[in-house]
Amino acid sequence: MKIAYHEFYRDFKCIANKCPDSCCKEWDVVVDDDSYLKYKNAEGKIGEKLRNVMTIDSDGDRIFTLDNSRCPFWNKNMLCDIYINPPPPSPTQSRWCAAIFGTSPARCPCPRRIMWW
């Protein structure tokens, strides 16, 4: 898989739960093939939840089903349960962030700051 990213990507630093918006709500979180293979074999409660919330959307992408327009792993502290307690081995955050930026960089305030300020 080839992943392209914007020049500002090197300077990006996610501010997580301090963000005034979130890429964990109202977005389809696409699960790439490498993560899918890890998730479908993950053990324990997180593995069970990962398998239960993955589905194929109308575009043929594997996604997490949203719960009240929120990613099911976005917890009450506005942090991601997959990154807090990842199934071994941990997902690659840089790949995930590159996919998010490729979808809609204008929504996240961090790249907006880098791109336009």
C-alpha positions in Angstrom: 0.0 0.0 0.0 1.3 3.5 -0.9 0.5 6.2 1.6 0.9 9.9 0.5 0.9 12.7 3.0 1.1 16.5 3.0 4.4 18.3 3.5 3.1 19.6 6.9 2.7 16.0 8.2 6.2 16.0 9.7 5.2 18.9 12.0 1.8 17.5 13.0 1.3 16.8 16.7 -2.2 15.5 17.7 -3.5 17.3 20.8 -5.9 14.4 21.6 -8.5 15.3 24.2 -7.5 19.0 24.1 -8.8 19.2 20.6 -11.9 21.4 20.1 -13.2 18.8 17.6 -12.4 15.2 17.0 -11.7 12.8 14.2 -13.4 10.2 16.4 -16.9 11.6 15.8 -19.0 11.7 12.7 -16.2 10.2 10.5 -15.9 6.7 9.2 -12.8 5.2 10.7 -11.4 3.0 7.9 -9.5 -0.1 9.0 -6.6 -0.8 6.7 -5.7 -4.4 5.8 -2.7 -4.7 8.2 -4.7 -3.5 11.2 -7.6 -5.8 10.2 -5.4 -8.8 10.4 -4.2 -7.8 13.8 -7.6 -6.9 15.1 -9.3 -10.1 13.9 -6.8 -12.1 15.9 -6.7 -9.9 19.0 -7.5 -11.5 22.3 -9.5 -10.4 25.3 -12.2 -7.8 25.6 -10.6 -5.4 23.2 -10.3 -8.1 20.5 -13.9 -9.1 20.9 -15.1 -5.5 20.7 -12.8 -4.9 17.6 -14.4 -7.8 15.8 -18.0 -6.8 16.8 -17.8 -3.3 15.5 -16.1 -3.8 12.2 -18.3 -3.8 9.1 -18.1 -3.1 5.4 -19.7 0.2 4.2 -21.4 1.0 0.9 -18.0 1.9 -0.7 -16.5 -1.5 0.2 -14.3 -0.1 3.0 -13.9 -1.9 6.3 -15.0 0.5 9.0 -15.9 0.7 12.7 -19.7 1.1 13.2 -20.4 4.4 14.9 -22.2 4.6 18.2 -24.2 7.9 18.4 -22.0 9.3 15.6 -18.9 8.4 17.7 -16.2 5.9 17.1 -16.9 3.0 19.6 -13.3 3.3 20.9 -13.5 7.0 21.7 -13.9 7.0 25.5 -15.5 9.4 28.0 -12.1 11.2 28.4 -12.1 11.8 24.6 -9.1 9.4 24.1 -8.8 6.3 22.0 -9.1 2.9 23.8 -7.1 1.2 21.0 -4.1 3.5 21.7 -4.5 3.4 25.5 -4.7 -0.4 25.6 -3.7 -1.7 22.1 -3.9 -5.3 21.1 -0.3 -6.5 20.5 1.3 -5.3 18.3 0.2 -1.7 18.6 -1.4 -0.1 15.5 0.8 2.4 13.6 -0.5 5.8 14.5 1.4 7.6 11.7 -0.5 5.5 9.1 -3.8 6.2 10.8 -3.1 10.0 10.9 -2.0 10.0 7.3 -5.3 8.4 6.3 -7.3 11.0 8.4 -5.4 13.9 6.7 -6.0 12.4 3.3 -9.7 12.5 4.0 -10.3 15.9 5.4 -7.4 18.0 6.7 -9.6 21.1 7.1 -11.5 19.6 10.1 -8.6 19.0 12.4 -7.2 22.2 13.9 -3.6 21.0 14.1 -2.9 20.7 10.3 -5.1 23.8 9.8 -2.7 25.7 12.0 0.3 24.4 10.1 -1.2 24.9 6.7 -2.8 28.3 7.0 -1.1 30.1 9.8 
